Amino acid sequence: MAVVIRLKTMGTKKKIKHRIVVTDSKSPRNGRFIEEVGSWDPSKKPAIMTVKNDRVEHWISQGAQPSDTVRSILKKVGIKSAIRK
């Protein structure tokens, strides 16, 4: 089972919010997930990003791969282990 950290889309049209979730790579984008580890609201200026640093570090140490978008969010938040690919 390949585990990934990616975005789950929430909200309505033109008011989109995202949750950062840990999920199986074969699950649908908005389907079942293992754990919610943060959120991202790009509609606010500046964008609001909340991340559970300890849980993200745990999942990355277990081998979870963040998506490209999540990797850039984690870099902005300051999680150093997200930098390696």
N, C-alpha and C positions, 0 to 999 in steps of 0.2 A: 504494500500500500504506500503510494507516494503522497506525502503530506505537503500542502502548500499553504501559504498565507496570502490571502487575496481579498478583494473588495466584494461586499454584498450590497446591492443597490436597494435603497429604501426611499420613502417619500413619494411625492407626486411629480408630475411633469413641471419643469421649471423650478422645482423646490427639492432637488435631489440631495439626499444624504447618503453616506456610505458607512457601512460597518466593516471593520477589519476583522476577518474571521480566519480560523485555522480549519482546514477542511481536506477531505480526500480529493485528489486531483481529478477523479472521475465523476464527482458530484456536480450537478448543475450549478450555475453561478449563484442563484438565489435559493438553492436547495439546502439540504441538511448540512450542518457543520458540527465540528467537534467543540470549539470554544470561541467565544467572542473576545478579542483582545484589544479592541479600540474602535474609534469612530473618526470620520472625516467629513466635515461640512464645507464644501467649496463655495456654497452660495453666499456665505458671510465674507465680508472684507475686513480684515484678513481672514483667510480660511481657518476654521477651528479644527485642530487635531488633538485627539486624546488617545494615549496609548498606555497599556499596562506593560511597562518596561520589563519587569521581571518575568512575566509570562511569555513575552516575545522572545527574550533571551533563552528561556527554557526550551521553547519550540525550535528555535534555530539550532540550539545545541543538540537537539534530538534529530536534526536532519531536515527540518521543514525548510522549503525554499520560498522566499517571498517573491511575488510577482514584481514586474518592473515598476509599476506605479506605487505599490506598497514599499518597495525598496527606497524610492525617492522620498516618500513620507517619513520612513524610519530614519533616513539620513537627516532630514530637517529637524526631527525631534531629538536626534543625538544618539541613536543606538548604533554603536560602532561595529557590532557583529553583522549588521545588514550590508556593510560595504563589500565584503567578499562575495564573490559570485559562485 
